[in-house]
Amino acid sequence: MRNFFKVVLVRWLSRTPLGLALLGVGWWFRRRKRRGQATLSPEGAAARNRRGRGRIRVRSRTR
């Protein structure tokens, strides 16, 4: 549902030049944020998949 909302919002904003400018600025800030995270912790960046979400950790059953 969240992704559907994002698609509807992007399509609505992309109809006007001002909306396209806002989308571009948002994309640029998001890109900068992701680059900053990757440079701070290379181990964390390597453990993420291509969408940027962390992998699920599975606990060991041995105690």
Residue, then its C-alpha position, 0 to 999 in steps of 0.5 A: m500500500r505504501n508503494f502504491f501511495k508513492v507511485v500515485l504521489v510521484r505521478w501527481l507531482s510530475r504533472t507540473p514543472l514545480g512538481l518535477a523540481l520538488l521530485g528532483v530535490g527530494w531525489w538529490f537529498r535522498r541520494r546524499k543521505r544514502r551516500g553518507q550512510a555508505t561512507l560511515s559504515p562500509e560493513g553495514a552498506a555491504a550487508r544491505n540489498r539493492r533497495g537499501r533495507g537491512r537483511i533479516r538476522v536469524r538467531s542460532r537455535t543452539r544455546 
